[in-house]
Amino acid sequence: MPTRSWADIGYRWPMITLLAGVAAAQQVSFEAVTRVQVGQDPSLTVSAHAPGKLSVDVACGDRHFTWSGGVADGFTHRVALAGLPLGQTPCAGSARLDAPDGAWAETPLSFTVAVLPPIGWTVGDQDWDRERRHLVVHPDRPLKEVRAVAIGVGGQELEVAYADLGDPSAPSLDLGTTDEIVQIRVTGTDPDGFTSELLLSPWFYAIPHEDVVFASGSAEITAAEAPKLEKCWADVQRVVATYGSLVPIRLYVAGYTDTVGTEASNLELSRRRAKAIATWFRSRGFAGEVAWQGFGEEVLAVPTKDETDAPANRRAVYVLAAQDPPIGRDLPRSDWSR
């Protein structure tokens, strides 16, 4: 019987799968999954449409994959192309079918696989407009869809919004709900069908309080001043009980001074006082993450000249939030100690 050769195989590229045509004699077909995310393996699936012995030999970069075995009509075998690096890797090899009557057929295999990292996101403080309910996200590659779900108090879904993709580097979303938003769940889908979720918690709460009065140059909370913090504690517990099941509640304490003394000494003093208040809340029973930061005389509540004793400037800010509070006038930096 004369030798039967396979016809050249043609390729087309839908979504994540490369489909190969069937040989003229209909002996074998194969399908290669060529685009995957890290943690998944590209693969080559071979299907036999005639009995015999099937052998597959493929090299992808410096990785070599082989398989052989007896097959029947309708047999399918998947060869996992495991251990390939991030990025694109060319693959080449051959598949051969030896028929029981001694005839054989062989075809070259040639394709490129890509192992892609998960979709990455960047969102800065300036990307969330709290008043307008306008959000801008920055994915690390173009996406075909960006969807956001606004979650309110109690975990209810307030709204679903789809992004304007006019600028692929900065999809923008407008959330029309007027209810309090505790969390925003953003889901992005790329052209290959891979998805990634970004969880944002733009909610924060500034705790109203009476400022602790420290002795000059001291960061010690006296027994006479502790009741001021006790009054805040009930408010902290209420907020944790309301929102704690939805987002992790963190406490941020920022300290400030007046202009008496040097800038350097005031900065250090504000840090020690903020840490003292943060430590008090931790010892009182706050279970979440606690962070503190000092700003010295950098942010004055009441503008004064240098060396001015102004009690209004010897203050602190307490913020409960699920993520670092946004940078603003009172919090010009996000250099929190924990």
Secondary structure, DSSP 8 states (H G I E B T S, - for coil): ----------EE--TTEEEE---TT--EEEEEE-EEETTS--EEEEEESS-EEEEEEEEETTEEEEEEEEE-TT-EEEEE-TT--SEEEEEEEEEEEE-TTS-EEEEEEEEEEEEE----EE--GGGEETTTTEEE-EESS--SEEEEEEEEGGG-EEEEEE-B-SSTTS-EEE----S-EEEEEEEEE-TTS-EEEEEE---EEE---------TT-----TTTHHHHHHHHHHHHHHHHHHTTTS--EEEEEE---SSS-HHHHHHHHHHHHHHHHHHHHHHT--S-EEEEE-TTSS-SS---TT---GGGS-EEEEEESS-----SS------B-
